[in-house]
Amino acid sequence: MPTLTLPEPTFNRLAQLAAARKTTPEALVVAAIEQLPDTPPFLPLTGEAWWKAFHEFNALIEQTASRYPPGFQLDDSREAMYEERLRSQL
């Protein structure tokens, strides 16, 4: 059976919670895990959703321009975006 190592203070807290509920720490963890919502699979953005996220990102960069050195300019050209990928293919 797999094991999980917890810091002692965390385990003690878990044991106290389990005792208060008249169950075992293991059963408490299983119940908590089963109550977690299913995480939907990651779906990459497409179409207008991608463009919206891209423009929001650019707007964030513009809003935080004062954090960057003078003359900083975002290079959002296709070449810049895929530079690393192109370099790895050579």
N, C-alpha and C positions, 0 to 999 in steps of 0.2 A: 504494500500500500504506500502511495506517495506520502511524503511528509512536507511540512511547511515550517520553517524556522521564523519565529517572531521574537521581537525584543521582549524581555521579561515583563516590563510594565504593560505592554500591549496585551500579552497573554493573560496577565493577572486581571486586567480590565475585562477581557473576553470571558474569563472564567467566572468573574463576579456577575456579569450580565447573564451568563448561562445558568448559574446557580439561582439567580433571582427568578428566572423563568422555568426553573426545575427541568433543565435539559443539559446536554453536554456542550462543551465549546464547539465540537465538530458539528453537531446538529444545528447549532446557532449559525455557524458559518455557511453551511449548506442552505439553510433557509434564507439567509441574506443573499446569497448568490442567486438562488432561484427567483428572488423578487426583483432582480435587476432587469431592466427592460432589454429586449433584444436590440443589439446594435445593428442598424441597417448597414448593408454593405456600402463601401465607399464607391460612389459613382462619380467619375470625372465630369466636370462641368462641360456643357456643350452649348453651341449656338449663342443665344442672347444672354444666357446666364453667365457664360464665360466672359463675354464682353462687359457685362455689368460688373463682375468681380474685377476684371482688368482695369476698368475706369475707376472703380473705388480704390484700388491699389494706387493708381497714379495720383488720384486726389489726395490720398494719405501722404504720399511723397511730397506733393506740393505744399500741404499743410505743415509739414515738418521740415520745410526747406531751411529754416533758420538753424537747424541742428547740423547742417552739412557745410563743408568749407565753401568759401566764395567761389563762384564759377562752376559749382557742381551742376551737372546736367544728366538727367536720366537717359540712358541709352536703351530705348525699347525697340531697337531695330531687330529684325529677324536674325541678322548675323550675330548680334550680341546675345540674343536669347538662346541661340543654338550653338554658340561658339564652343562650349565645352563638349557637346555631343560631336560636333564636326572634328574637333581636335582628337577625340578618342578614336575616331574612325580612320585617321591617317596612319 
